[in-house]
Amino acid sequence: MRSIFSQLFLFAGLLAGPAAGLAQEGAAAPVDEGLRPPTVTLEAPAVTVSWGWIVPGPGGEGEQLVPVPPADAAQAQAVERLGTVRFRYEGEVAAGALQIEVAVPPELQYIPDSATGPGAETDYLPEPRRVQWLLPGPLEPGTTGLVSFRAVPRPPEDVEAAEAGP
């Protein structure tokens, strides 16, 4: 049985074409590190996050990703979420690498080591509550792709305390 991530990237590959996660028109040849262009950081609106709910698969086996929360409110509050981040590099010249940053919503808690993306180095910054991906390049203008991470709902009292501040 395929994992939810293999299904997600298979679906992304069907949408994006044969590049399987990163689609580039006229992909550049490898560049000597000393000549590599600088890293470019992408944040909203160059990136968008869509959420799915991870629920047990049919017959309770495996997992499946659904676009809407379970109808039962208690179950919806307990289920993991998958944040799928779509990005597009709109620069004028090739980027040495792309750094993608996404804030974790206040009502969710990042699941450690759950960030993934094709060839990406990942990191979670707990204080600003941000997930980062570093995609090595060079990457040409027009490059698009998907990265993702998992999160779980935070208890309401944690959300309220965070909103109240120190």
Residue frames as qw, qx, qy, qz and C-alpha x, y, z in Angstrom:
[[0.000, 0.889, 0.458, 0.000, 0.00, 0.00, 0.00],
 [0.400, 0.491, -0.024, 0.773, 1.30, 3.44, -0.85],
 [0.283, -0.433, -0.456, 0.724, 1.82, 6.04, 1.84],
 [0.155, 0.889, 0.370, -0.221, -0.07, 9.31, 1.76],
 [0.142, -0.753, 0.320, 0.556, 3.15, 11.06, 0.68],
 [0.309, -0.085, 0.785, 0.530, 3.75, 8.76, -2.28],
 [0.258, 0.658, 0.701, 0.097, 0.14, 9.31, -3.34],
 [0.001, 0.906, 0.121, -0.405, 0.54, 13.09, -2.97],
 [0.167, -0.609, 0.513, 0.581, 3.73, 13.20, -5.03],
 [0.344, 0.210, 0.837, 0.369, 2.30, 10.79, -7.61],
 [0.197, 0.823, 0.528, -0.071, -0.70, 13.11, -7.97],
 [0.092, -0.859, 0.142, 0.483, 1.62, 16.14, -8.09],
 [0.340, -0.287, 0.703, 0.555, 3.69, 14.41, -10.76],
 [0.337, 0.505, 0.756, 0.243, 0.60, 13.84, -12.86],
 [0.087, 0.935, 0.287, -0.191, -0.29, 17.51, -12.55],
 [0.177, -0.839, 0.304, 0.416, 3.21, 18.86, -13.03],
 [0.715, 0.617, -0.305, -0.126, 4.37, 16.47, -15.73],
 [0.912, 0.126, -0.322, 0.221, 7.49, 14.36, -15.94],
 [0.211, 0.618, -0.461, 0.601, 9.58, 16.57, -13.66],
 [0.691, -0.376, -0.610, 0.092, 7.90, 14.93, -10.61],
 [0.500, -0.665, -0.341, 0.437, 7.79, 17.75, -8.12],
 [0.153, -0.657, 0.156, 0.721, 9.84, 20.42, -9.87],
 [0.621, 0.608, 0.450, 0.205, 8.83, 21.54, -13.33],
 [0.204, -0.665, 0.230, 0.681, 11.31, 23.64, -15.25],
 [0.692, 0.708, 0.139, -0.008, 11.21, 24.84, -18.78],
 [0.565, 0.694, -0.305, 0.325, 14.67, 24.49, -20.29],
 [0.765, -0.631, 0.013, 0.128, 16.33, 23.16, -17.11],
 [0.145, 0.886, -0.436, 0.056, 19.81, 24.59, -16.66],
 [0.811, 0.201, -0.487, 0.256, 22.93, 22.45, -16.65],
 [0.696, -0.593, -0.225, 0.337, 24.74, 22.07, -13.29],
 [0.193, 0.900, -0.142, 0.364, 26.73, 25.16, -12.35],
 [0.565, 0.171, -0.518, 0.619, 30.09, 25.38, -10.59],
 [0.431, -0.687, -0.517, 0.276, 29.36, 26.28, -6.92],
 [0.358, -0.359, -0.033, 0.862, 31.56, 29.37, -7.20],
 [0.039, -0.073, -0.429, -0.900, 29.39, 30.67, -10.04],
 [0.141, -0.523, -0.840, -0.037, 26.02, 29.76, -8.52],
 [0.156, -0.575, -0.146, -0.789, 23.50, 32.62, -8.24],
 [0.145, -0.223, 0.623, -0.735, 22.27, 33.58, -4.76],
 [0.066, -0.363, -0.921, 0.126, 19.52, 31.78, -2.87],
 [0.281, -0.302, -0.213, -0.886, 16.05, 33.32, -3.26],
 [0.099, 0.182, 0.824, -0.528, 13.51, 33.18, -0.41],
 [0.311, -0.313, -0.580, -0.684, 9.86, 32.63, -1.36],
 [0.095, 0.264, 0.728, -0.626, 6.98, 33.50, 0.96],
 [0.258, 0.707, 0.656, -0.049, 3.33, 34.38, 0.37],
 [0.777, 0.330, 0.215, -0.492, 2.05, 35.27, -2.19],
 [0.386, 0.528, -0.706, -0.271, 4.69, 33.28, -4.15],
 [0.181, 0.016, -0.977, 0.110, 3.65, 30.25, -2.08],
 [0.634, -0.267, -0.062, -0.723, 0.19, 29.03, -1.17],
 [0.075, -0.135, 0.943, -0.295, -0.82, 26.40, 1.38],
 [0.700, -0.168, -0.326, -0.613, -3.78, 24.09, 1.00],
 [0.325, -0.315, 0.776, -0.439, -4.87, 21.75, 3.78],
 [0.707, -0.056, -0.605, -0.362, -6.09, 18.19, 3.74],
 [0.654, -0.457, 0.429, -0.424, -7.13, 15.91, 6.57],
 [0.341, 0.320, -0.883, -0.039, -5.38, 12.57, 7.04],
 [0.764, -0.185, 0.269, -0.556, -7.90, 9.90, 7.99],
 [0.538, -0.177, 0.823, 0.036, -7.76, 6.11, 8.23],
 [0.255, 0.221, -0.699, -0.630, -7.98, 4.38, 4.88],
 [0.779, -0.073, -0.287, -0.552, -10.80, 2.04, 3.86],
 [0.895, -0.166, -0.414, 0.015, -11.17, -0.80, 6.32],
 [0.569, -0.810, 0.135, 0.048, -8.91, 1.04, 8.76],
 [0.836, -0.055, 0.226, 0.496, -5.79, 0.22, 6.73],
 [0.481, 0.220, 0.185, 0.828, -3.25, 2.90, 5.90],
 [0.016, -0.575, -0.253, 0.778, -4.12, 6.55, 5.48],
 [0.350, 0.573, 0.544, 0.504, -5.95, 8.66, 2.97],
 [0.132, -0.194, -0.075, 0.969, -5.98, 12.37, 2.36],
 [0.104, 0.701, 0.693, 0.133, -9.39, 14.06, 2.20],
 [0.219, 0.418, 0.112, 0.875, -10.11, 17.70, 1.30],
 [0.429, -0.609, -0.077, -0.662, -12.65, 18.34, 4.08],
 [0.148, -0.349, 0.767, -0.519, -12.56, 17.65, 7.83],
 [0.196, -0.242, -0.950, 0.002, -14.40, 14.63, 9.21],
 [0.353, -0.589, -0.399, -0.608, -18.07, 15.37, 10.00],
 [0.692, -0.592, -0.380, 0.163, -17.60, 14.42, 13.67],
 [0.000, 0.937, -0.171, 0.304, -16.21, 17.56, 15.37],
 [0.674, -0.630, 0.384, 0.022, -14.24, 15.58, 17.97],
 [0.860, 0.108, 0.360, 0.345, -12.62, 13.44, 15.28],
 [0.453, 0.803, 0.079, 0.380, -11.88, 16.52, 13.15],
 [0.252, -0.912, 0.271, -0.178, -10.08, 18.12, 16.13],
 [0.751, -0.460, 0.465, 0.091, -7.94, 14.98, 16.66],
 [0.866, 0.359, 0.274, 0.214, -6.91, 14.21, 13.08],
 [0.479, -0.357, 0.311, 0.739, -3.57, 15.14, 11.49],
 [0.451, 0.845, 0.130, -0.257, -3.50, 17.70, 8.71],
 [0.688, 0.038, 0.370, 0.623, -1.28, 17.84, 5.66],
 [0.123, 0.867, -0.006, -0.483, -0.23, 21.27, 4.46],
 [0.716, 0.300, 0.417, 0.473, 0.64, 21.16, 0.77],
 [0.104, -0.777, 0.084, 0.616, 2.69, 24.16, -0.28],
 [0.672, 0.565, 0.351, 0.327, 2.64, 25.15, -3.94],
 [0.273, -0.725, 0.135, 0.618, 5.36, 27.52, -5.07],
 [0.644, 0.659, 0.245, 0.301, 6.40, 29.37, -8.20],
 [0.478, -0.459, 0.122, 0.738, 9.67, 31.19, -8.72],
 [0.395, 0.853, 0.335, 0.059, 9.00, 34.36, -10.74],
 [0.402, -0.677, 0.211, 0.579, 12.51, 35.84, -10.71],
 [0.450, 0.818, -0.198, -0.299, 14.29, 37.40, -13.66],
 [0.373, 0.580, -0.724, 0.011, 17.35, 35.10, -13.49],
 [0.778, -0.093, -0.621, 0.038, 18.16, 31.61, -12.24],
 [0.539, -0.730, 0.251, -0.337, 18.20, 31.16, -8.46],
 [0.202, 0.479, -0.833, 0.190, 21.12, 29.34, -6.83],
 [0.178, -0.235, -0.932, 0.210, 18.54, 27.71, -4.57],
 [0.386, -0.537, -0.274, -0.699, 15.03, 28.42, -3.38],
 [0.105, -0.070, -0.779, 0.614, 14.27, 28.81, 0.30],
 [0.409, -0.480, -0.514, -0.581, 10.56, 28.41, 0.96],
 [0.061, -0.002, -0.681, 0.730, 9.12, 29.57, 4.29],
 [0.449, -0.467, -0.539, -0.538, 5.62, 28.99, 5.61],
 [0.270, -0.328, 0.521, -0.740, 4.10, 29.97, 8.96],
 [0.240, -0.256, -0.935, 0.047, 2.33, 27.23, 10.92],
 [0.356, -0.606, -0.295, -0.648, -1.20, 28.47, 11.76],
 [0.192, -0.459, 0.553, -0.668, -1.64, 29.30, 15.46],
 [0.817, -0.169, 0.205, -0.512, -4.24, 26.57, 15.94],
 [0.960, 0.200, -0.197, 0.015, -1.86, 23.86, 14.69],
 [0.499, -0.696, 0.500, 0.129, 1.36, 22.29, 15.97],
 [0.520, 0.599, -0.579, -0.190, 4.05, 21.14, 13.52],
 [0.974, -0.183, 0.130, -0.010, 4.87, 17.42, 13.65],
 [0.294, -0.729, 0.543, 0.295, 8.67, 17.06, 13.98],
 [0.271, -0.298, 0.810, 0.426, 10.52, 15.81, 10.89],
 [0.543, 0.492, 0.669, -0.124, 7.34, 15.79, 8.78],
 [0.312, 0.803, -0.150, -0.485, 8.42, 18.43, 6.24],
 [0.668, 0.000, 0.650, 0.363, 9.28, 16.90, 2.89],
 [0.473, 0.803, -0.040, -0.361, 9.95, 17.92, -0.68],
 [0.913, 0.339, 0.054, 0.222, 11.91, 16.58, -3.65],
 [0.672, 0.336, -0.174, 0.637, 15.63, 17.04, -2.91],
 [0.159, -0.823, 0.030, -0.544, 14.90, 19.59, -0.17],
 [0.367, 0.000, -0.662, 0.653, 16.65, 20.20, 3.12],
 [0.386, -0.697, -0.427, -0.428, 14.03, 21.02, 5.75],
 [0.270, 0.040, -0.570, 0.775, 13.96, 22.84, 9.08],
 [0.330, -0.760, -0.517, -0.215, 11.41, 23.96, 11.66],
 [0.186, 0.313, -0.331, 0.871, 11.92, 27.21, 13.57],
 [0.305, -0.510, -0.784, 0.178, 9.88, 26.92, 16.80],
 [0.135, -0.442, -0.316, 0.829, 9.93, 30.57, 17.89],
 [0.295, 0.266, -0.203, -0.895, 8.51, 32.13, 14.75],
 [0.652, 0.238, 0.670, -0.264, 6.63, 28.82, 14.13],
 [0.527, 0.671, -0.281, -0.439, 7.85, 28.54, 10.54],
 [0.870, 0.031, 0.455, 0.188, 8.71, 25.58, 8.33],
 [0.161, 0.785, -0.413, -0.432, 11.56, 26.03, 5.85],
 [0.899, 0.221, 0.333, 0.180, 12.64, 24.09, 2.77],
 [0.045, -0.739, 0.457, 0.493, 15.87, 24.68, 0.87],
 [0.863, 0.404, 0.303, 0.018, 15.71, 23.40, -2.70],
 [0.473, -0.431, 0.434, 0.634, 19.13, 23.25, -4.39],
 [0.529, 0.783, 0.058, -0.323, 19.50, 24.89, -7.76],
 [0.101, 0.157, -0.057, -0.981, 20.11, 26.41, -10.06],
 [0.269, 0.550, 0.779, -0.133, 16.37, 26.88, -10.62],
 [0.166, 0.220, 0.431, 0.859, 15.13, 28.83, -13.60],
 [0.342, 0.137, 0.190, -0.910, 12.38, 31.49, -13.54],
 [0.699, 0.048, -0.360, -0.616, 9.01, 29.77, -13.87],
 [0.322, 0.091, -0.923, 0.189, 10.03, 26.81, -11.68],
 [0.657, -0.365, 0.017, -0.659, 7.01, 25.40, -9.84],
 [0.453, 0.102, -0.873, 0.150, 6.66, 22.61, -7.33],
 [0.708, -0.558, -0.207, -0.381, 5.18, 21.15, -4.17],
 [0.268, 0.240, -0.777, 0.516, 6.50, 20.61, -0.65],
 [0.631, -0.523, -0.384, -0.426, 4.51, 19.55, 2.40],
 [0.092, 0.255, -0.748, 0.605, 4.40, 19.12, 6.17],
 [0.492, -0.471, -0.719, -0.138, 2.11, 17.60, 8.77],
 [0.098, -0.307, 0.403, -0.857, 0.51, 19.27, 11.77],
 [0.318, -0.449, -0.832, 0.075, -1.96, 18.42, 14.53],
 [0.253, -0.803, -0.229, -0.489, -4.48, 20.67, 16.27],
 [0.216, 0.239, -0.586, 0.743, -3.19, 22.43, 19.38],
 [0.226, -0.553, -0.749, 0.286, -5.31, 22.33, 22.54],
 [0.016, 0.852, 0.340, 0.398, -7.54, 25.44, 22.69],
 [0.497, -0.842, -0.048, 0.203, -5.85, 26.65, 25.89],
 [0.639, -0.211, 0.300, 0.676, -2.44, 26.62, 24.13],
 [0.298, 0.551, 0.436, 0.647, -3.86, 28.70, 21.26],
 [0.246, -0.914, -0.269, -0.179, -5.43, 31.19, 23.69],
 [0.625, -0.653, 0.079, 0.421, -2.19, 31.48, 25.69],
 [0.572, 0.062, 0.376, 0.727, -0.17, 32.07, 22.52],
 [0.124, 0.714, 0.413, 0.552, -2.59, 34.77, 21.34],
 [0.414, -0.887, -0.199, 0.044, -2.49, 36.49, 24.74],
 [0.410, 0.732, -0.340, 0.425, 1.30, 36.83, 24.51],
 [0.566, 0.059, -0.625, 0.534, 3.89, 36.81, 27.33]]
